[in-house]
């Protein structure tokens, strides 16, 4: 199935979860994730099933001055 992750179209297997999508990015905590503009708590990443056309955003904080 096709989903959009951080504005890039990606192919994932049917039944993929938000955790699977995040794993493609190889990001390290802390980060926040949303599906279709809805924040998903970390405890729900592995239970949140994705559907074709879903839009996933993974946001990593930036520090500095």
C-alpha positions in Angstrom: 0.0 0.0 0.0 1.1 3.6 -0.6 1.4 6.0 2.3 3.0 9.4 2.5 5.7 9.7 5.2 7.1 13.2 5.9 5.9 14.3 2.4 7.5 11.3 0.6 5.4 8.5 -0.9 6.4 5.1 0.4 5.3 1.6 -0.2 4.4 -0.5 2.9 3.0 -4.0 3.3 -0.7 -4.4 3.9 -1.3 -4.4 7.6 1.7 -2.1 8.3 1.5 0.0 11.5 2.7 3.4 12.4 5.7 1.7 14.1 6.6 0.1 10.8 6.6 3.5 9.1 8.7 5.1 11.8 11.2 2.3 11.5 11.8 3.3 7.8 13.1 6.7 9.0 15.5 5.3 11.6 14.8 8.2 14.0 15.9 8.3 17.6 13.7 9.5 20.5 12.5 12.1 21.3 10.0 12.5 18.4 6.3 12.9 17.9 4.2 11.1 15.3 0.8 11.9 13.7 -1.4 10.1 11.2 -3.6 12.3 9.1 -2.8 15.2 11.4 -3.9 13.3 14.5 -1.2 12.9 17.2 -0.6 9.3 18.1 0.9 8.6 21.6 4.0 6.4 21.5 2.2 3.6 23.3 -0.2 3.3 20.3 2.4 3.3 17.5 2.5 -0.5 17.2 -1.3 -0.8 17.3 -2.1 2.0 14.9 -2.8 0.3 11.5 -2.1 2.4 8.4 -4.4 2.5 5.3 -3.6 3.3 1.7 -3.2 7.1 1.3 -2.6 7.8 5.0 -0.3 10.7 5.7 2.3 10.1 8.4 4.3 12.9 10.0 7.3 12.3 12.3 8.6 15.4 13.9 12.0 15.6 15.7 12.7 18.6 17.9 15.4 20.9 16.9 17.6 22.6 19.5 20.1 25.4 19.3 20.2 29.1 19.5 
